[in-house]
Amino acid sequence: MRYRHCIFDLYGTLVDIRTDERSPRLWVRMAELYRRNGAGYWPGELREGYFRLVRELEGVGPPGRDAHEAHPEIQIEQVFQGLYAQKGVEAGDGLIRRTGLAFRAHSTEYLRLYEGAAELLRLLRARGCGVWLLSNAQGLFTRWELERLGLDGLFDGVYLSSDYGCKKPDPRFFQALLQERGIDPGEAVMTGNDGVCDIKGAKAVGLAAVYIRSNLSPDEPLPDADYVLEEMDWKRAAAILTGDGGPGSHPEGHEEERR
């Protein structure tokens, strides 16, 4: 094995997803749900209240600020609970969870694994490599989706930004995994599809980095990663991560770019 530990981003790296939180149909359905539970909202009112609470909890500054300048993370449960509270409804944990999962289901157009992603995770674990998930994600949504996709048993540990109050590229989020698991950064690699969050963040804490451009990657120049794949190809990525074929070799028919 080339690395003792392999760390992965989730959305846009292992999982292809499309969501639309601005969909009018979403807010019609969510308003119906809130009304059934005693909170009388019109769809537009609920939508505006949702985004306002998200901004308040994130502490968002003036419009146009670079989204990478600060890296706070919220717990989305607080938003759904706050919306109930504004209508005088005390919502327990069960109702908050049901509301959040309904929101995610109604706002998701599709959710699927990239071809070869799960097979790679199984291969790495079978070879004794530590396999970790480090994702900018909401636990309420993501743990449910990991189970739906059959990924919940394929990681040695799952690290989600909503559990830590910060998100990539914040070094604190990377260090949470490295320190809690006793991982030497020199023996680990981060694989992701975002040049700032995944690659720049990983390099800042001493990790090797593999960049994979996917349909969900930001429109950005190719990052200064150890390896760059300009298209989604988990067969090529597997050869990089495992070192199959010997030092300096490349997967058949392709050549990955080493930086």
LUMPALUM-250922 format. One line per 10 residues: number of its first residue (from 1); their letters; for each residue x, y, z of N, C-alpha, C. Coordinates in Angstrom, 3 decimals, always signed. Layout:
<gugus>
NUM = A = X Y Z X Y Z X Y Z; ...;
</gugus>
This chain:
<gugus>
1 = MRYRHCIFDL = +0.841 -1.208 +0.000 +0.000 +0.000 +0.000 +0.872 +1.253 +0.000; +0.465 +2.233 -0.800 +1.202 +3.492 -0.852 +0.952 +4.323 +0.397; -0.256 +4.239 +0.957 -0.620 +5.016 +2.147 -1.237 +4.101 +3.193; -0.998 +4.408 +4.459 -1.609 +3.634 +5.545 -3.035 +4.083 +5.816; -3.333 +5.335 +5.493 -4.665 +5.874 +5.745 -5.139 +6.653 +4.523; -6.378 +6.400 +4.119 -6.997 +7.104 +3.004 -8.234 +7.837 +3.518; -8.250 +9.147 +3.312 -9.331 +10.009 +3.786 -10.096 +10.497 +2.561; -11.414 +10.450 +2.641 -12.244 +10.809 +1.490 -13.246 +11.897 +1.831; -13.430 +12.792 +0.874 -14.600 +13.659 +0.833 -15.790 +12.803 +0.391; -17.011 +13.312 +0.573 -18.184 +12.522 +0.201 -18.872 +13.052 -1.047;
11 = YGTLVDIRTD = -19.562 +14.187 -0.915 -20.386 +14.691 -2.004 -19.509 +15.279 -3.116; -19.688 +14.763 -4.317 -18.857 +15.170 -5.445 -17.610 +14.331 -5.597; -17.340 +13.473 -4.622 -16.166 +12.597 -4.685 -16.597 +11.136 -4.731; -17.287 +10.683 -3.726 -17.825 +9.324 -3.709 -19.286 +9.287 -4.156; -19.985 +10.372 -3.900 -21.438 +10.410 -4.108 -21.814 +11.568 -5.020; -22.631 +11.273 -5.999 -23.190 +12.267 -6.917 -24.580 +12.632 -6.414; -24.827 +13.904 -6.204 -26.103 +14.330 -5.643 -26.518 +15.644 -6.282; -27.793 +15.815 -6.458 -28.331 +17.110 -6.882 -29.476 +17.469 -5.949; -29.387 +18.631 -5.331 -30.452 +19.121 -4.471 -30.884 +20.508 -4.943; -32.117 +20.862 -4.625 -32.639 +22.189 -4.976 -33.469 +22.705 -3.799;
21 = ERSPRLWVRM = -32.831 +23.525 -2.977 -33.509 +24.070 -1.798 -34.341 +25.296 -2.137; -34.358 +25.700 -3.398 -35.183 +26.831 -3.837 -36.449 +26.366 -4.546; -36.631 +25.073 -4.687 -37.774 +24.537 -5.424 -39.097 +24.956 -4.774; -40.001 +25.583 -5.528 -41.306 +25.944 -4.952 -42.055 +24.736 -4.387; -41.953 +23.600 -5.067 -42.655 +22.401 -4.586 -42.145 +21.968 -3.209; -40.828 +22.103 -2.988 -40.264 +21.777 -1.675 -40.957 +22.576 -0.583; -41.097 +23.873 -0.792 -41.623 +24.725 +0.277 -43.127 +24.574 +0.453; -43.838 +24.185 -0.598 -45.259 +23.836 -0.438 -45.387 +22.623 +0.476; -44.574 +21.616 +0.236 -44.643 +20.390 +1.037 -44.197 +20.636 +2.479; -43.130 +21.440 +2.640 -42.648 +21.713 +3.992 -43.640 +22.558 +4.771;
31 = AELYRRNGAG = -44.305 +23.495 +4.115 -45.326 +24.296 +4.799 -46.482 +23.408 +5.255; -46.852 +22.438 +4.416 -47.896 +21.490 +4.812 -47.476 +20.704 +6.041; -46.219 +20.263 +6.060 -45.708 +19.502 +7.199 -45.720 +20.357 +8.472; -45.236 +21.585 +8.369 -45.223 +22.461 +9.542 -46.639 +22.743 +10.038; -47.578 +22.965 +9.119 -48.961 +23.225 +9.537 -49.554 +22.019 +10.239; -49.263 +20.817 +9.739 -49.789 +19.601 +10.385 -49.282 +19.475 +11.817; -48.136 +20.064 +12.090 -47.556 +19.982 +13.431 -47.738 +21.270 +14.229; -48.715 +22.072 +13.821 -49.116 +23.223 +14.631 -48.432 +24.528 +14.315; -47.561 +24.558 +13.291 -46.845 +25.783 +12.934 -47.370 +26.277 +11.590; -48.209 +27.312 +11.630 -48.884 +27.780 +10.429 -48.020 +28.681 +9.564;
41 = YWPGELREGY = -47.416 +28.107 +8.539 -46.581 +28.858 +7.597 -47.178 +28.800 +6.197; -47.003 +29.915 +5.454 -47.179 +29.887 +4.016 -45.834 +29.490 +3.395; -45.827 +28.867 +2.219 -44.561 +28.392 +1.646 -43.474 +29.467 +1.533; -43.835 +30.645 +1.010 -42.832 +31.693 +0.855 -42.307 +32.186 +2.187; -43.181 +32.292 +3.159 -42.780 +32.712 +4.499 -41.816 +31.713 +5.125; -42.098 +30.432 +4.936 -41.240 +29.387 +5.494 -39.878 +29.394 +4.814; -39.869 +29.533 +3.499 -38.606 +29.579 +2.762 -37.744 +30.747 +3.238; -38.332 +31.923 +3.348 -37.566 +33.091 +3.783 -37.062 +32.913 +5.206; -37.899 +32.333 +6.063 -37.484 +32.108 +7.442 -36.340 +31.113 +7.536; -36.380 +30.092 +6.703 -35.316 +29.079 +6.698 -33.976 +29.706 +6.339;
51 = FRLVRELEGV = -33.917 +30.404 +5.227 -32.641 +30.965 +4.782 -32.152 +32.073 +5.719; -33.075 +32.793 +6.326 -32.675 +33.819 +7.290 -32.021 +33.188 +8.515; -32.600 +32.113 +9.030 -32.015 +31.440 +10.190 -30.661 +30.825 +9.858; -30.533 +30.254 +8.667 -29.243 +29.696 +8.259 -28.182 +30.787 +8.256; -28.508 +31.942 +7.664 -27.539 +33.038 +7.622 -27.172 +33.522 +9.022; -28.159 +33.621 +9.881 -27.894 +34.093 +11.240 -26.986 +33.126 +11.998; -27.235 +31.840 +11.859 -26.429 +30.857 +12.572 -25.010 +30.767 +12.001; -24.883 +30.975 +10.706 -23.562 +30.940 +10.089 -22.772 +32.220 +10.337; -23.480 +33.295 +10.717 -22.799 +34.568 +10.911 -22.283 +35.134 +9.611; -23.049 +34.969 +8.551 -22.606 +35.390 +7.227 -22.436 +36.896 +7.189;
61 = GPPGRDAHEA = -21.344 +37.336 +6.573 -21.060 +38.750 +6.424 -21.692 +39.328 +5.183; -21.145 +40.439 +4.675 -21.725 +41.121 +3.521 -21.748 +40.239 +2.285; -22.733 +40.450 +1.407 -22.775 +39.684 +0.155 -21.486 +39.851 -0.627; -21.072 +38.779 -1.288 -19.874 +38.837 -2.102 -18.612 +38.428 -1.385; -18.688 +38.226 -0.057 -17.495 +37.802 +0.653 -17.097 +36.406 +0.215; -15.811 +36.149 +0.087 -15.308 +34.835 -0.289 -15.788 +33.812 +0.730; -16.458 +32.776 +0.237 -17.021 +31.775 +1.139 -15.961 +31.019 +1.908; -14.694 +31.082 +1.471 -13.623 +30.356 +2.152 -12.929 +31.207 +3.219; -13.369 +32.444 +3.435 -12.690 +33.305 +4.399 -12.919 +32.857 +5.833; -14.069 +32.290 +6.090 -14.373 +31.790 +7.425 -15.088 +30.459 +7.249;
71 = HPEIQIEQVF = -14.948 +29.594 +8.247 -15.410 +28.222 +8.039 -16.271 +27.711 +9.189; -17.251 +28.496 +9.641 -18.127 +27.974 +10.684 -19.098 +26.959 +10.107; -19.586 +26.082 +10.941 -20.590 +25.116 +10.518 -21.707 +25.104 +11.545; -22.916 +24.999 +11.063 -24.073 +24.971 +11.946 -24.588 +23.540 +12.072; -25.538 +23.349 +12.973 -26.316 +22.115 +13.023 -27.692 +22.445 +12.478; -28.050 +21.818 +11.380 -29.273 +22.178 +10.678 -30.517 +21.931 +11.536; -30.400 +21.061 +12.525 -31.535 +20.823 +13.425 -31.981 +22.117 +14.100; -31.027 +23.010 +14.374 -31.371 +24.270 +15.036 -32.273 +25.130 +14.155; -32.106 +25.026 +12.850 -32.931 +25.797 +11.935 -34.371 +25.290 +11.959; -34.544 +23.985 +11.842 -35.900 +23.436 +11.837 -36.596 +23.672 +13.188;
81 = QGLYAQKGVE = -35.830 +23.546 +14.261 -36.393 +23.813 +15.579 -36.776 +25.276 +15.733; -35.910 +26.174 +15.243 -36.188 +27.603 +15.331 -37.439 +27.988 +14.569; -37.675 +27.354 +13.434 -38.884 +27.648 +12.663 -40.139 +27.233 +13.419; -40.076 +26.106 +14.111 -41.213 +25.728 +14.962 -41.384 +26.726 +16.098; -40.295 +27.099 +16.729 -40.357 +27.992 +17.886 -40.960 +29.342 +17.511; -40.704 +29.807 +16.307 -41.248 +31.100 +15.884 -42.763 +31.081 +15.793; -43.342 +29.909 +15.720 -44.803 +29.773 +15.715 -45.323 +29.218 +17.036; -44.476 +29.230 +18.066 -44.910 +28.823 +19.395 -45.016 +27.324 +19.606; -44.346 +26.531 +18.752 -44.405 +25.067 +18.867 -43.102 +24.562 +19.473; -43.219 +23.804 +20.561 -42.044 +23.149 +21.141 -41.856 +21.807 +20.445;
91 = AGDGLIRRTG = -40.832 +21.698 +19.642 -40.602 +20.486 +18.848 -39.544 +19.622 +19.513; -39.875 +18.365 +19.757 -38.918 +17.429 +20.332 -37.970 +16.886 +19.284; -37.013 +16.098 +19.754 -35.986 +15.571 +18.855 -36.578 +14.735 +17.725; -37.606 +13.941 +18.034 -38.199 +13.085 +17.011 -38.832 +13.892 +15.895; -39.565 +14.944 +16.255 -40.203 +15.782 +15.243 -39.152 +16.530 +14.423; -38.111 +17.014 +15.082 -37.055 +17.713 +14.361 -36.393 +16.772 +13.355; -36.132 +15.549 +13.763 -35.511 +14.589 +12.852 -36.437 +14.297 +11.666; -37.697 +14.063 +11.922 -38.640 +13.770 +10.829 -38.747 +14.964 +9.876; -38.752 +16.152 +10.428 -38.833 +17.358 +9.597 -37.595 +17.497 +8.733; -36.432 +17.296 +9.330 -35.190 +17.416 +8.581 -35.074 +16.390 +7.464;
101 = LAFRAHSTEY = -35.452 +15.157 +7.757 -35.365 +14.115 +6.729 -36.378 +14.350 +5.619; -37.551 +14.879 +5.968 -38.523 +15.223 +4.934 -37.983 +16.330 +4.040; -37.349 +17.318 +4.649 -36.737 +18.410 +3.884 -35.695 +17.863 +2.914; -34.844 +16.996 +3.397 -33.786 +16.447 +2.537 -34.390 +15.620 +1.408; -35.372 +14.799 +1.723 -35.984 +13.949 +0.701 -36.660 +14.796 -0.377; -37.393 +15.833 +0.035 -38.122 +16.657 -0.925 -37.199 +17.573 -1.730; -36.033 +17.886 -1.200 -35.111 +18.784 -1.912 -34.091 +18.031 -2.760; -34.050 +16.705 -2.670 -33.067 +15.917 -3.414 -33.660 +15.416 -4.726; -33.012 +15.793 -5.823 -33.451 +15.322 -7.134 -32.892 +13.938 -7.439; -31.645 +13.699 -7.065 -31.090 +12.354 -7.178 -29.926 +12.203 -6.217;
111 = LRLYEGAAEL = -29.649 +10.948 -5.873 -28.553 +10.586 -4.971 -28.036 +9.237 -5.432; -26.735 +9.165 -5.772 -26.188 +7.902 -6.266 -24.676 +7.880 -6.067; -24.129 +6.668 -6.029 -22.687 +6.500 -5.940 -22.055 +6.673 -7.311; -20.854 +7.244 -7.329 -20.074 +7.197 -8.560 -19.609 +5.754 -8.777; -19.569 +5.357 -10.029 -19.187 +3.989 -10.372 -17.794 +3.668 -9.836; -17.700 +2.577 -9.102 -16.432 +2.107 -8.578 -16.067 +2.635 -7.206; -16.846 +3.572 -6.669 -16.483 +4.186 -5.389 -16.549 +3.185 -4.241; -17.653 +2.482 -4.108 -17.796 +1.533 -3.002 -16.785 +0.393 -3.133; -16.531 -0.045 -4.348 -15.574 -1.137 -4.559 -14.177 -0.729 -4.102; -13.808 +0.531 -4.342 -12.506 +0.996 -3.899 -12.410 +1.000 -2.381;
121 = LRLLRARGCG = -13.439 +1.465 -1.711 -13.417 +1.485 -0.244 -13.244 +0.066 +0.305; -13.938 -0.879 -0.286 -13.812 -2.278 +0.167 -12.405 -2.815 -0.089; -11.837 -2.479 -1.235 -10.488 -2.918 -1.570 -9.478 -2.376 -0.562; -9.564 -1.105 -0.257 -8.621 -0.494 +0.675 -8.712 -1.130 +2.050; -9.919 -1.352 +2.521 -10.080 -1.965 +3.840 -9.579 -3.405 +3.838; -9.820 -4.121 +2.748 -9.353 -5.503 +2.670 -7.833 -5.584 +2.726; -7.159 -4.528 +2.295 -5.704 -4.500 +2.310 -5.138 -3.896 +3.597; -6.012 -3.621 +4.538 -5.557 -3.146 +5.836 -5.360 -1.651 +5.943; -5.832 -0.913 +4.956 -5.709 +0.550 +4.985 -6.821 +1.135 +5.847; -6.495 +2.150 +6.640 -7.518 +2.887 +7.355 -8.296 +3.747 +6.376;
131 = VWLLSNAQGL = -9.617 +3.662 +6.412 -10.477 +4.383 +5.474 -11.382 +5.317 +6.269; -11.302 +6.617 +5.966 -11.973 +7.632 +6.776 -12.778 +8.573 +5.889; -13.884 +9.036 +6.425 -14.701 +10.039 +5.732 -14.556 +11.366 +6.463; -14.247 +12.420 +5.706 -14.144 +13.774 +6.253 -14.938 +14.677 +5.318; -16.137 +15.060 +5.732 -17.054 +15.703 +4.808 -17.675 +16.957 +5.410; -17.768 +18.002 +4.589 -18.578 +19.156 +4.949 -20.034 +18.761 +4.757; -20.678 +18.397 +5.835 -21.998 +17.797 +5.708 -22.762 +17.896 +7.021; -24.067 +17.786 +6.901 -24.956 +17.774 +8.052 -25.233 +16.331 +8.468; -24.938 +16.020 +9.719 -25.124 +14.663 +10.203 -26.537 +14.146 +10.025; -27.536 +15.017 +10.235 -28.929 +14.606 +10.107 -29.206 +14.047 +8.718;
141 = FTRWELERLG = -28.658 +14.689 +7.705 -28.868 +14.235 +6.332 -27.925 +13.087 +5.966; -26.660 +13.256 +6.286 -25.625 +12.400 +5.715 -25.625 +11.001 +6.311; -25.864 +10.850 +7.600 -25.889 +9.492 +8.166 -27.011 +8.672 +7.552; -28.123 +9.303 +7.284 -29.242 +8.639 +6.615 -28.852 +8.259 +5.192; -28.149 +9.142 +4.491 -27.772 +8.861 +3.110 -26.672 +7.812 +3.019; -25.749 +7.807 +3.967 -24.738 +6.747 +3.981 -25.401 +5.376 +4.114; -26.410 +5.294 +4.944 -27.118 +4.021 +5.114 -27.860 +3.642 +3.834; -28.534 +4.604 +3.235 -29.271 +4.335 +1.989 -28.345 +3.825 +0.890; -27.130 +4.349 +0.836 -26.191 +4.004 -0.224 -25.326 +2.791 +0.104; -25.479 +2.240 +1.297 -24.688 +1.085 +1.691 -23.261 +1.412 +2.046;
151 = LDGLFDGVYL = -22.995 +2.678 +2.421 -21.641 +3.094 +2.762 -21.389 +3.127 +4.261; -22.409 +2.955 +5.069 -22.267 +3.185 +6.507 -21.300 +2.212 +7.171; -21.033 +1.057 +6.569 -20.097 +0.112 +7.171 -18.737 +0.072 +6.501; -18.469 +1.021 +5.603 -17.243 +0.955 +4.810 -16.154 +1.913 +5.286; -16.399 +2.637 +6.378 -15.404 +3.560 +6.911 -15.002 +3.143 +8.317; -13.727 +3.385 +8.639 -13.265 +3.178 +10.011 -13.718 +4.298 +10.927; -14.079 +5.430 +10.357 -14.598 +6.551 +11.124 -15.209 +7.568 +10.193; -16.263 +8.234 +10.673 -16.980 +9.233 +9.879 -16.899 +10.567 +10.612; -16.352 +11.577 +9.939 -16.196 +12.913 +10.509 -16.999 +13.890 +9.650; -18.035 +14.482 +10.264 -18.923 +15.406 +9.569 -18.820 +16.776 +10.215;
161 = SSDYGCKKPD = -18.790 +17.792 +9.386 -18.525 +19.145 +9.882 -19.566 +19.623 +10.887; -20.807 +19.191 +10.753 -21.833 +19.658 +11.689 -21.574 +19.183 +13.108; -20.779 +18.132 +13.265 -20.449 +17.623 +14.600 -19.295 +18.393 +15.239; -18.587 +19.202 +14.434 -17.372 +19.850 +14.925 -17.421 +21.374 +14.888; -18.488 +21.937 +14.359 -18.637 +23.387 +14.356 -17.731 +24.116 +13.393; -17.009 +23.392 +12.544 -16.156 +23.998 +11.528 -16.082 +23.039 +10.354; -15.613 +23.556 +9.222 -15.603 +22.723 +8.025 -14.353 +22.979 +7.200; -14.077 +22.038 +6.301 -12.927 +22.192 +5.406 -13.053 +23.494 +4.628; -11.955 +24.232 +4.427 -10.548 +23.856 +4.630 -9.981 +24.189 +6.002; -10.806 +24.424 +6.985 -10.315 +24.767 +8.322 -9.400 +23.661 +8.846;
171 = PRFFQALLQE = -8.155 +23.970 +9.212 -7.238 +22.939 +9.717 -7.781 +22.210 +10.947; -8.624 +22.876 +11.738 -9.149 +22.245 +12.949 -9.970 +21.005 +12.622; -10.661 +21.036 +11.499 -11.484 +19.889 +11.132 -10.603 +18.709 +10.732; -9.580 +18.969 +9.942 -8.632 +17.907 +9.581 -7.926 +17.375 +10.838; -7.504 +18.282 +11.711 -6.775 +17.866 +12.909 -7.645 +17.039 +13.841; -8.937 +17.269 +13.842 -9.821 +16.465 +14.687 -9.670 +14.985 +14.351; -9.668 +14.672 +13.063 -9.483 +13.286 +12.630 -8.073 +12.801 +12.937; -7.069 +13.555 +12.552 -5.690 +13.114 +12.716 -5.335 +12.890 +14.176; -5.739 +13.801 +15.037 -5.371 +13.693 +16.445 -6.182 +12.634 +17.175; -7.479 +12.577 +16.911 -8.314 +11.588 +17.603 -7.928 +10.162 +17.227;
181 = RGIDPGEAVM = -7.460 +9.964 +16.009 -7.135 +8.612 +15.535 -5.641 +8.320 +15.534; -4.843 +9.290 +15.976 -3.398 +9.080 +16.030 -2.775 +8.830 +14.674; -3.228 +9.559 +13.660 -2.751 +9.358 +12.297 -1.586 +10.307 +12.011; -0.495 +9.760 +11.514 +0.642 +10.544 +11.066 +0.301 +11.114 +9.685; +0.256 +12.445 +9.522 -0.097 +13.017 +8.218 +0.794 +12.516 +7.084; +2.042 +12.185 +7.388 +2.951 +11.695 +6.352 +2.590 +10.324 +5.817; +1.672 +9.637 +6.480 +1.250 +8.301 +6.037 -0.176 +8.285 +5.502; -0.724 +9.483 +5.248 -2.136 +9.568 +4.880 -2.334 +10.445 +3.654; -3.457 +10.241 +2.983 -3.784 +10.993 +1.780 -5.256 +11.400 +1.834; -5.533 +12.590 +1.364 -6.893 +13.094 +1.237 -7.301 +13.061 -0.220;
191 = TGNDGVCDIK = -8.480 +12.535 -0.507 -9.003 +12.504 -1.866 -10.294 +13.301 -1.916; -10.351 +14.266 -2.836 -11.554 +15.083 -2.932 -11.657 +15.797 -4.257; -12.783 +16.478 -4.454 -13.082 +17.117 -5.731 -13.054 +18.641 -5.674; -12.638 +19.210 -4.540 -12.642 +20.660 -4.356 -11.211 +21.122 -4.081; -10.707 +22.024 -4.945 -9.324 +22.440 -4.835 -8.996 +23.210 -3.584; -9.963 +23.922 -3.026 -9.735 +24.677 -1.789 -10.060 +23.829 -0.575; -11.295 +23.380 -0.488 -11.731 +22.653 +0.716 -10.932 +21.369 +0.933; -10.772 +20.582 -0.107 -10.128 +19.277 +0.036 -8.618 +19.340 -0.127; -8.150 +19.978 -1.187 -6.725 +19.902 -1.522 -5.905 +20.923 -0.729; -6.269 +22.182 -0.802 -5.539 +23.194 -0.039 -5.614 +22.905 +1.450;
201 = GAKAVGLAAV = -6.805 +22.509 +1.927 -6.960 +22.184 +3.341 -6.084 +21.024 +3.765; -6.027 +19.982 +2.935 -5.213 +18.808 +3.258 -3.728 +19.143 +3.284; -3.274 +19.879 +2.281 -1.850 +20.217 +2.211 -1.418 +21.075 +3.396; -2.334 +21.888 +3.910 -2.004 +22.770 +5.032 -1.676 +22.001 +6.303; -2.170 +20.769 +6.412 -1.891 +19.973 +7.613 -0.929 +18.829 +7.313; -0.285 +18.849 +6.154 +0.756 +17.878 +5.851 +0.304 +16.600 +5.182; -0.935 +16.561 +4.698 -1.430 +15.368 +4.012 -1.063 +15.402 +2.537; -0.834 +14.230 +1.954 -0.818 +14.122 +0.499 -2.248 +14.329 +0.008; -2.384 +14.663 -1.278 -3.720 +14.977 -1.778 -3.904 +14.470 -3.199; -5.074 +13.866 -3.433 -5.495 +13.444 -4.767 -6.727 +14.245 -5.139;
211 = YIRSNLSPDE = -6.640 +14.968 -6.234 -7.772 +15.763 -6.725 -8.450 +15.026 -7.864; -9.769 +14.902 -7.769 -10.563 +14.296 -8.837 -11.607 +15.314 -9.273; -11.520 +15.739 -10.519 -12.534 +16.674 -11.014 -13.797 +15.892 -11.356; -14.901 +16.295 -10.751 -16.185 +15.634 -10.995 -17.195 +16.660 -11.498; -18.389 +16.188 -11.801 -19.451 +17.086 -12.243 -19.857 +18.072 -11.158; -19.462 +17.837 -9.910 -19.797 +18.737 -8.809 -18.610 +19.584 -8.351; -17.480 +19.476 -9.041 -16.327 +20.288 -8.664 -16.588 +21.761 -8.953; -16.043 +22.660 -8.123 -16.146 +24.093 -8.418 -15.445 +24.423 -9.730; -15.875 +25.509 -10.347 -15.203 +25.995 -11.550 -13.938 +26.718 -11.101; -12.821 +26.025 -11.136 -11.579 +26.528 -10.570 -10.400 +25.951 -11.340;
221 = PLPDADYVLE = -9.231 +26.598 -11.268 -8.033 +26.019 -11.892 -7.679 +24.702 -11.207; -6.937 +23.864 -11.906 -6.479 +22.629 -11.291 -5.599 +22.957 -10.086; -5.825 +22.305 -8.959 -5.092 +22.642 -7.740 -3.708 +21.995 -7.700; -2.920 +22.425 -6.746 -1.570 +21.902 -6.553 -1.638 +20.645 -5.690; -2.193 +19.592 -6.264 -2.319 +18.313 -5.578 -1.160 +17.406 -5.959; -0.921 +16.364 -5.160 +0.103 +15.378 -5.510 -0.278 +14.623 -6.773; -1.560 +14.356 -6.927 -2.075 +13.707 -8.126 -3.338 +14.439 -8.556; -3.489 +14.608 -9.849 -4.656 +15.277 -10.412 -5.299 +14.372 -11.451; -6.553 +14.067 -11.263 -7.343 +13.342 -12.262 -8.366 +14.326 -12.809; -8.319 +14.573 -14.090 -9.169 +15.594 -14.676 -10.575 +15.099 -14.990;
231 = EMDWKRAAAI = -10.841 +13.849 -14.664 -12.191 +13.311 -14.789 -12.378 +12.217 -13.752; -13.626 +11.917 -13.448 -13.935 +10.897 -12.460 -13.566 +9.523 -12.988; -12.640 +8.853 -12.311 -12.194 +7.530 -12.737 -11.630 +6.808 -11.524; -12.448 +5.989 -10.872 -12.013 +5.344 -9.638 -11.029 +4.208 -9.891; -10.976 +3.690 -11.120 -9.957 +2.682 -11.428 -8.573 +3.315 -11.371; -8.439 +4.498 -11.950 -7.170 +5.217 -11.893 -6.844 +5.622 -10.456; -7.859 +6.106 -9.749 -7.630 +6.519 -8.363 -7.169 +5.344 -7.511; -7.734 +4.169 -7.752 -7.340 +2.987 -6.984 -5.865 +2.680 -7.187; -5.374 +2.822 -8.411 -3.966 +2.552 -8.685 -3.062 +3.541 -7.957; -3.503 +4.789 -7.859 -2.737 +5.797 -7.126 -2.694 +5.470 -5.640;
241 = LTGDGGPGSH = -3.847 +5.200 -5.065 -3.939 +5.020 -3.619 -3.274 +3.729 -3.146; -3.360 +2.688 -3.950 -2.788 +1.408 -3.535 -1.331 +1.263 -3.950; -0.912 +2.023 -4.971 +0.441 +1.848 -5.495 +0.582 +0.610 -6.342; -0.509 +0.047 -6.819 -0.450 -1.162 -7.645 +0.370 -0.923 -8.903; +1.187 -1.890 -9.232 +1.978 -1.811 -10.452 +3.395 -1.345 -10.218; +3.685 -0.972 -8.952 +5.067 -0.588 -8.652 +5.280 +0.900 -8.725; +6.386 +1.372 -8.176 +6.679 +2.795 -8.152 +6.752 +3.384 -9.558; +6.096 +4.530 -9.723 +6.181 +5.258 -10.980 +5.302 +4.708 -12.081; +4.580 +3.629 -11.812 +3.735 +3.072 -12.863 +2.405 +3.792 -12.904; +1.678 +3.608 -14.011 +0.400 +4.264 -14.193 -0.615 +3.224 -14.635;
251 = PEGHEEERR = -1.907 +3.461 -14.332 -2.935 +2.531 -14.779 -2.916 +2.404 -16.301; -3.240 +1.245 -16.763 -3.192 +0.967 -18.195 -4.068 +1.944 -18.968; -3.481 +2.541 -20.008 -4.251 +3.429 -20.880 -4.371 +4.839 -20.362; -3.832 +5.161 -19.190 -3.972 +6.492 -18.627 -2.664 +6.875 -17.963; -2.539 +8.166 -17.750 -1.382 +8.650 -17.005 -1.842 +9.741 -16.078; -1.785 +9.501 -14.771 -2.165 +10.538 -13.834 -1.043 +11.553 -13.721; -1.414 +12.775 -13.451 -0.444 +13.844 -13.367 +0.000 +14.001 -11.920; +1.292 +13.887 -11.695 +1.808 +14.072 -10.349 +2.415 +15.460 -10.251; +2.035 +16.162 -9.167 +2.492 +17.540 -8.981 +3.702 +17.583 -8.079;
</gugus>
